Amino acid sequence: MFKKVAPYIGENKKYTIAAVVLMIIGIFANTVPYFFLYQIISPLTKGESIDLSFILIRVIAVAVCELIFAFCYTQGLGYSHVSAYNTLKNLRVSLQGKMEKQPLGNIQELGTGRIKKVFTDDIDQIELLLAHAIPEGIANIAIPVLIIILMFIASWKVAILSIVPIILGMFAMGKMMKSGLSKMNAYYESAARMNNTIIEYVNGMEVVKVFNKDGDSYKRFGDVVKSYRDFTLDWYRVCWPWMAIYASILPCLVLLMVPVGSLFVIGESVAMDKLILVLCMSFAVGPSILKALNFAGKFPQLNYKIAELEKMMEHPPLKEGKSEFKGRNRDVSFNNVHFGYGEKEVLHGISLELKQGTTTALVGESGSGKSTLAKLLVHYYDIDQGSIEIGGQDITDMSLEALNDQVAYVSQEQFLFNTSLYENILIGKPGATGDEVLDAAHRAQCDEFLERLPLGIETLAGDGGKQLSGGERQRISLARAILKNAPIIVLDEATAFMDPENEEKMKAAIDEIIKDKTVLVIAHRLSTIKNADKICVIKDGNCIAADTHDKLLESSSEYKKLWEASVSASTWKIKEGGPAA
């Protein structure tokens, strides 16, 4: 396990070594008083007299030892925490870098609950290993080993008696760890499910309340929490008996030493002062070993957590080149594209041409593969077979930065950070001037609602953009795309939040984005794309027809069905005092 952590420690290893050395010195200083105790007791057992100065000197020596212990232990913990938190920083930065190379789809499949748990809870737990288990564990094992050697030198007969409780305690510890490991996977899987469900429950609270689904939603919430409780208690029930055994036996090295050692003294095979010496030394062994073994119980958990971090990175990183964009133009080509989620293929050899400066629309029923096709263009996933090219250059040959410079992606759900609306728009082009940001907001038809806000464009968006309506958030995202000014635009349900009052504003904003661009657009409202240069009908992962609106109405029964359904939906209304018409 230390090999897994070592690459992240780096130059901080010197602090860990310093912490171990200081703690060994500190724990050794904390055990020396037991020898002074022996020096005081031994003469008394022999009937020898000792003066007050003899005792006073040793009391002062004990006080000095305790001060050394306090200083060294505190300094050691300071160094170990410097090393630990720098290592955690390195671990998080490394994990972030690896995640950025993963397909975004794979990251979403993990769930925000699991990612949060790994990035915060699980990595924080590793702090216990780095700041405590390594330095304290090593020190608390090294000193007892030294003392046990000295105990054997003093009297091997009595020392053997002290080893028996250690062996029994270690056996109980081993049984506890073996039993605990068998339950660990189920426990952590249950914790991940609970985290994801809690986040889903909180995020969906509005829908739950509006549609009176409190009972169903709370039942699911309650079930996963109870499941986590049951797994936790089941795990602890297995471990507790063994934990109680080793926790009660290990500190009691005198369990056999006092009765059997007394018989040795009576039989004159061991001198009284030797028994007292070994007894005094044993008082320093049990607590240290117990403390070290308490950390040992954490190692399997930490092993699991590090394995989970590595498991998140099991997916191959996106196929990414290092070259800049070298395409001859902004034509987009999908060449025999196959793609699937896991073992289920959802796109079956689609070939499609998007000419520079034209608008191509994808239509089809939900689940037909439209959004998947759009996401593949922005390299959301790697395709399984075929290629996607821009101007004749495969998108996997260029760097992600180069690809992102060429393509702007606007989906129906655009995330806004809890910063000012100005800063949210600036994401589209971080080096833009203030005038460019304001112009983008104006062209995206944001003026109307920005004028209402108390701080205008400097107003905070709120968590996830909650200060704005869906349509307003959409226009901020459109302003981002206008500011970015990429030559290729992907609009995935970008008009999803378009209401009748703002329909013209949204259309005007979109017109600003797509002006003179290569555009791929997905929309359920077919009326918004009927003037596209080409409309492709996607069904069950295949492109079954591609032409203009008028020609598709004549040649494609599937498109005609979709168009009639769209027209019917747009004219649907509620009759006063009667059913829908």
N, C-alpha and C positions, 0 to 999 in steps of 0.2 A: 504493500500500500504506500510506503514511503517513496517508492520509485514513481508512483503516480503523482505525488505531491511535489517531489523534488524539482521538476522543471519549472514550477511556478515560484519556488522560493528564491532562486537566482542568487543575487548578491546579498540577500537578507540572511543567508545561511550563517554568516558571522554572528548575527544577533542571537540566533538559535543556539549556536555553540557557546556563546558567552552566557546565555541563560542557563544552559545545562551545567556549566562549570560553577557558576555562582550558586545554583541550587544544591549541587553536591556539597559545596563548602558549607552552605547554610544548614542542610540536613545533618551533615557530620557534626557541626557545632551544636546542633540540637540533641545529638545523642551523647556527646561527651559528658553532660551532667550526670548520666547514669553511672559513669565510672567514678565521679566524685562522690556519688551516693554510696557506692561500694566502699570507697576509702573511709567513709564515716562509719558505716555499719560493721565492716569486717573487724576492726579492733574491739568493738563492743561485744561481738560474739565470742571473742577470745578472752574477755575479761580484762583487756588492756585499757588503760586510762588515756584519754585525749583531752587536750586543753581547749579553751574557747577560741584561741587564735587559729588553731588547726581547722576548726569548723568554720570560722568566719572567713578564712582565706578561700575555702571551697565554695562557700555561699557566694562570695564576690565573683569567683571564677564561673559559677553557674550563671550569674547575672550577665557577665561579659559574653558568655557563649550564647545566651538568648538574644543579646543585642546584635551579635554577629549573624545569628540566624535570621532575625528580623530584617537586618540591612540586606544581606545577600539574597534572601527570598524575595523581598520587595523589588530589588534591582533586577533580579533574574526574571520576575514576572513582567517588569517594564520592558526589558529587552525582548522577551518572548512575544509580547503583544505588538511591539514594533514590527517584528518579523511576520507575525500572523496576519496583521491587517494589511501590510504591504503585499503579502502573498495572496490574500483574498482579492485585493485590487487587481493583481496580475491575473488571477483566475477568472474574474468577471470580465476583464478586458479581452482576455483570450477567448472566452466563451462568446462574447459579443461579436468578435471578429469572425469566429467560425459560423455563428448563426447568420451573419450578414451574407455569407457565401452559400447558405442553404436556400433551396427553393422556398419562396414565400408561402406557397401552398402547404408545404410540409410543416412550416412553423405554425401556421394557423391550425393544422390538424392536431398539434400538441395541446392546444387549448391555453387560454390565458392563465387559468388556475394553475396548471402544471408548470408553466414557464415561470410564473411568479414564485411558486414554491421552490423551484430549483435555484433561481437567481437570488432569492432572499433567504428563505428558511434553510434550505439544504446547504448552501454555501456558508451561511452563518454558523451552522453546526460544525463545519470543518474548523472553525476558530478554536473549538475545544481541543481538537487534536494538536493544532499548531502551537497555541499559546499555553496549553496546560499538559495534555497527555504526553507530548514528546519530552519537554524539559523536566516536568515533575515526575512523569513515569520513569524516565531513565534514572533520575536522582534517587527516587524512592525505591528503586530496585538495586542500584549500585551500592548504596550504603548498607542495607540489610545483608547483602551478599558478603560485604567486608566484615560486618559484625558476626555473622554466622561462622566465618572462617576463624575469627578471633575466639569465638565460643568453643570451637573444636580444639583450638590450641590450649585454652584454659582447662577444658575437661570434655573429652570426646564422648564419654558416657552420658553426661548430662545434656550435651549438645544434640545428641541423637534424639533424645526425648522431645526437644523443641521442634525437630523436623516433622514429627508425626502430624501435628495440627496443620502445618503448612501443606503437607501432602493431601490431607483430607480436604482442606479448604480449596486447593487447586483442583482437585477432582470435582468438587461441587461447582466451582466456577466453570470448568469445562462442560459439565452437563448442562448448566444454565445457558451457556453460549450455543451449544449444539441444539438445544430445544428452541431457543429464541430464533436461531437462523432459519429453522423450518417454517416459522410464521412470518418472517420479515417481509417477503415479497408481497404476500396478501395484505399485510398491514400498510405498506407504502402505496400499493395500488388503490387501496380503499381511501387513503388520504388524498391521493390525486383526484379520484372521482369526487370526493367531498369538496375539494377546492373549486373544481370546475363547476359543480352544481350550485354552490353558494354564489359564485360570480354570475352564473346564468340567472339564478333566482333574483338577485338584486337588480341586474340589468333589465330583466323582464317584468319588473314589479308593476309598471304602468299597464302593460297588456293584461297581466293577471288580474288587476283590480277592475279594469274596464269590462272584461269579459267574465267576471265572477268565477275565475278559475282558482280562487284562493285554496280551496280544498285539495284539488289535484296537484297544484304546484307545491303546496306546503307538505303534502304527503310524500312527494318525491324528495323534497328537501329533508324532511324528517327521516325518510328511509336511509338516505346516504349517511346522515349524521349518526343514526343508530348503528348502521353497518360499521362505520369507523369506530364507534364506541365498542361494539362487540369484538371487532378484530383486536383493538387495543387491550381490552380486558382479557381476551383469550390469550394474547401474547404474554401479558403479565401473570396470568394464572399459571402458565407453564414455567415462567422464570422465578416467580416469587419464592417457592419452597427452597430451591437451590440457592437463591440469593440469601435467604435467611440462614441457611446452613453455613455458607462460607463467611458471611458477615459476623456470625457469632463464634465460629471456631478460630478463624485466622488471628484475631487479636489475642487469643488465649494460648500463647505458647507455653504457659505454665501448667496447662491442663494435665499433663503427665509428669512434668518436671518436678512439681512440688511433692506429690506423694511418692513417686518412684525415686526421685533424687534424695528424699529424706531417708528412704530405706538404704540407699547407697551410703549415706553419711553414717547411719546407725551401724551398717555392716563394715564401716571404715574403709570402703573401697573408693570413696570420694571425700576429700576434705571439705569441711563446712564452708571455709572461705571461698573455695572453688565453686560450690553450689551457689553461694550468694553472688559471686561475680557473674556467673552465667545467667542467674535470675535477673540481675540488674540490666545486663546487656539485652536480655530477651524483651524487656519493656520497650526498647527502642526499635525492635524488629517488626512486631505485629502491626502496629498502626501504619508504618511505612508501606509494608507489603499490601495491606488492605487498601490504602489509598492508590497504590499503583494498579492493583487489580480492578478497582472501580473504574479506572480509565480503560482498562482492557475490555470491559463490557461495551464500551463505545466504539471500539475499532470495527466490529462487523457493520454497525450502522453507518460509520463513515465510509467504509469500503463500498457499501451499497450506494451511498450518495455520490461518491466519485464515479462509480459505474454508471449511475443514472446520467450524470453530466456527459460522460463519454457516449452513452447510448443515444443521447439527443443528437450527437454528431455522426451517427452511423450512416445517415443518408449521404450519398456522394454529393459533394458540392456542385453547384451549377457549373456546367461546362462554359468556361469563360476564357476568351483570348486576352491578349494584351495590346492589340493594335487599335488604332483610332479608326473612325469610320472612313472607308475608302471606296464606298459604292459609287457607281457612275451616275446614279440619280436616286430619287426617292420612291421608285417602284417597289412594291412589296409582293413577294412571292411565297405562297405556301405550296410546297412540293411534296405530294404524297405523304401528308402528315398523319402519323398514327400516334395516339396518346391514350393512356389509361390511368385510372386511379387504382394502384395496387394491381390486381390481376384482371380487373374489369376494364376493357378497352372502351373508350367513349367516343373517340374520333377514329374513323376507319379509312385512312388514305385520302384525306381531303387535299385537293389541289385548287389553288385560287390565286388570281392576279389582281392586285390593286395598283392601278396606274397612277403615276405622280399627278397631283392636282385634281384627282377625282374623289368622289364620295362613294364608298361601297357599304351597303347595309346588309346585316345578317338578320334574318327573320326565321322564326320557327317556334314550336311549342316549348314550354319550360322543360329543361332537361335534355334538350336536343343537342347541346354542345356549343351553343353560340358564345357564351361568356368564356368557356374554356379556350376556344379558338382565339378570342381576343387577348386573354391573359398569356397565351403562348407567345404572342407577338412581343409583349413586354418582358418576356423571359421569366414569367411567374414559375414555370416548371421547365425541365428539359423534356423534349419530345422523345418518344420511343423509337421512331423511325421517320425518315424523310428529312426535310430541311425547311428552314424559314430564312429568306434572304431579303436584304434591303439593298437595292441597286446592284444586285448580283453578289453581294457579300453576305456570307452566312452570319447570322447574329451571334453564333457561338464563337466566331473568330475575333470579335471585338470585345473590349472590356465593357463591364456593366455601365461604367461612367459614360463611355462613348455611345452605347445604346440608349441610355437615358437622355443623352443630349439630342438624340434623333426622334424620340417618341415621348409624347405626353399622354398619360392615361387618366381618364376621368370616369370614375364609377359612380353608382347611385349613392354609395355611402362613403363620403370623404371625411376623414378624421381631421378635426381641428384641435390644435394644442391649446392649453389654457394660458395663452399669451395674447397679445393684442391682435386684432384682425389684420393690422398692418404687417406684423411679423408672420402671421399665417400666410398672407399672400406672398411675402418676400421669399418663402420657401421655394417658390417656382424659379427664382433667379436671385440667389443670395447677394450678388454684387450689384443689384439694381439700385438706381437712385430713388429718392422719395417721389419725384415727379413721375417716374416710370410706374411705381406701385399705384399711385393715385390714378394714373391714366388707365391701368389695367382694371382697377376697381370700377372706374367709370364705364369702360367698354363692356364690363361684365354686368352692367345694370345694377350696381350695388348702391348707387347714390341715394336711392329712395329710402332704404332702411338705415343707411349710415347717418343720414341727416336726423333720424329719429333718436339715435343712440346718444346718450349724454356726452360721451367722449369721442363720438364719431368713429373714425377708423382706428383710434387708439383704445377702443373698448375691449376689455378682455372677453375672449370667446367662451370661457367657462370650461369645465371638464367635458371633453369630447364635443365642444361647441354647443353646449346646452342653452346658452344665452340666445341662440338664434333658432329660427324655425328651420324645417327641413329644406325649404326652397331657398332660404337665405344662406344656409351652409353650402348649398349646391352652387350658388352664385359666387361665393368666396372661393370655392374650389375651381370654378371656371376662370376666375380672375388669376389664380395661380397659373393655370394652363396658358392664358393669354400672355402673362408676363414671361413664362418660359419660352414661348414662341418656337416650339419644336416643329420641324417640318412634317411630322407624321402625328396624327391625332387619333386616339382610340377613345370613343365615347360609349361606355358600357352602361346603358340605362341612365344616361346623364339627365334625362328629363323626368325621372321617376317621381320627383317631388313637385312637379309643375302643376300649379293650381290655376283655375281659369283667370283669376285676377292678374296673375303674373305671367301668363302664357306668352304674351308678346315680348316681355322683358327677357324671359328665358330664351326664346327663339333668337332675339337680337344678340344676346350674349354668346350663344352657340355660333351664330353667323360670324361673329368677330373671331372666334377661335379657328373655325375651319376655312377661313378665307385663304385661298391659294395653297391649301395644304392637301396632303394625302390623308384621307379620312376613312376610318373603319368605325361604323356606328351600329349599335344594337339598340333596338327599341321595340317595346310591346305595342305602342301606339303607331300603327303602320302609317297613319296620316302624316306623321312627322318625317317619314323617310321616303314617301312616294316619289319625290323628285330626285332621289339619289341616282347617280350615273349608272350604278349597277346594284341590283338586289339579289342576294343569294339566299336560297331557301335551304335551311338546314333541318334534316330530319334523321333522328336516330344516329347522329354522328356522321352523316353523309351529306354532301352538297348535291341535292337532287335537281336543282334548277338555278339558273343565273341569267338575269336579263333586266330590262327596264320594267317599271311598274305596269305600263299598258300591255307590253308583250307577255308578261307573266300572267296577267289576268286571262289572256287568251290561251296560253300554252300549258299552264300549270294548275292542276286542280287543287293541289295542296296550298299554293299561294292564294288562290281564289277563296278557299275555305278560310284561311287566316284573315284575309282582307274583309270578308263578310262578317266574321266574328268581331273584328276590330270596329267596323262601322256600326254594328249592332250595339257594341258596348258604349261607343261614344254618344249614341242617341238614347241610351237607357235613362229613364227618369222615373220618379215615383209619382203616381197619380194621386191627386188629392182625394182622400177618403177611399182609396182603392189600392189594388196591387200594383206592382211595377209594370211599366209599359215599355 
